């Protein structure tokens, strides 16, 4: 996939640059088309240069930006908590320890009450290395803030291109991540419920296993004291489709997986599909499903290649307020 994408992108840059050169050359030669049609030739040159700059920006600049996305959500319950949410870091071939250090620094600067990691922490696209070692900087958050994580499809080696072909999976490396995070002191929410005091307020978190692993199970949620506010964490936003209808709605659902389409064009929307049941309107930002608020992050890493356009990597700071 990387070679395919790079061939397309850099092939386009090369061809576009050559076309610009030939058009500018021919504009100077009397009798040639581009000399006679100077306005048309100028427009073509401008479009080609714009395409070149966009291709360079989407591969060399935007994937390595890291922004803070802020969100205030009013709840009907007396809860006042600041959450740092990061999904889809996908450390591996393209992003390593330095990128995680950058994420950790951003989180520390925001001084949250709670940190949640939304799955796909490793890339696992056939490198056969223990990519979880790049997550060591997360240890700086342990002890300073309550911190939890869930698993995503990449931990299980289930990529979008091969999700229906198990023989093509890149290998279940979830245990590498689980062992690493255990050593770092970061608990896993895997179809499990955790309730604790955060900023002197009672709150419960329920995290699902991955949808594509077909391992989502909400049974333990029956232990939930329904008087305590609940946050649902599911790597894939489709996890909300399985939420038990006999239970009160969570005050917020957090998801990732989509990367915001990774390439998002104005008017057109996402160029890449996240293969979710929920439509593309759920690919990013705050939405509502049957009156349940769900926030989907565009994530901090990439699939296939370090390529993003109008989907800047983010650390999300969510302030829940009464």
HUZIDA-V342058 format. One line per field, one symbol per residue. burial: I if it has 24 or more other C-alpha atoms within 12 Angstrom, else O. A space follows every 50 residues. Layout:
burial: ???
//
This chain:
burial: OOOOOOOOIIOOIOOIIOIIOOIIOOIOOOOOOIOOOOOOIOOIIOOIIO OIOIIIIIIOOIIIIIIIIOIOIOOOOOIIIIIIIIIIIIIIIIIIIOII IIIIOIIIOIOIIIIIIIIIIIIIIIOOOIIIIIIIIIIIIIOOIIIIII IIIIIIIIIIOOOOOOOOIIIIIIOIIIOIIOOIOIIIIIIIIIIOOIOO OOIIIIIIIIIIIOOIIIOOIOOIOOOIIIIIIIIIIIIIIIIOOOOOII IIIIIIIIIIIIIIOOOOOIOIIIIIOOOIIIIIIIIIIOOIIIIIIIII IIIIIIIIIIIIIIIIIIIIOO
//
